Amino acid sequence: MVYIREKIVRGRIYYYLVRSVRDEGKVRQIVLKYLGKNKPSAEELNNIVVGLKDKSE
């Protein structure tokens, strides 16, 4: 499952594209891409996901 995660560091919000995987019975988050300080629009997010799919093939 891939989703956007908000992470607050020193009072500032940062956005990451994260995937959840099960490893040895525990769920772990793998950061696929740092998205920056501004939440991406749906169109920007779609372009990012398509770009990641192209790289993995």
C-alpha positions in Angstrom: 0.0 0.0 0.0 1.4 3.4 -1.0 0.3 6.6 0.7 1.4 10.1 1.7 2.8 10.5 5.2 3.1 13.8 7.0 6.0 14.0 9.3 6.5 16.9 11.8 10.1 17.8 12.5 10.8 20.8 14.7 7.3 22.2 14.1 7.5 21.9 10.3 5.5 19.5 8.2 7.3 17.4 5.5 5.6 15.0 3.1 6.8 11.6 2.0 5.5 9.0 -0.4 5.6 5.8 1.7 4.9 2.1 1.1 4.0 -0.4 3.9 5.6 -3.8 3.8 5.4 -6.7 6.3 8.9 -7.8 7.5 9.3 -10.6 10.0 5.7 -10.2 11.2 5.9 -6.4 11.6 4.7 -3.6 9.4 7.5 -1.3 8.2 7.3 1.9 6.2 9.7 2.3 3.3 10.1 5.9 2.0 9.9 5.9 -1.8 10.3 9.6 -2.3 10.6 12.8 -0.3 7.8 15.2 -1.6 8.8 18.4 0.1 7.2 20.9 2.5 4.1 21.5 0.3 1.5 18.8 -0.1 1.5 17.8 -3.8 -1.7 18.1 -5.9 -3.4 15.0 -7.2 -1.9 15.7 -10.7 1.7 16.1 -9.3 1.3 12.9 -7.2 0.1 11.0 -10.2 3.1 12.1 -12.2 5.4 11.1 -9.4 3.8 7.6 -9.1 4.0 7.1 -12.9 7.7 8.1 -12.8 8.4 5.6 -10.0 6.7 2.8 -12.0 8.8 3.6 -15.0 12.0 3.3 -13.0 11.0 0.0 -11.4 10.4 -1.7 -14.8 
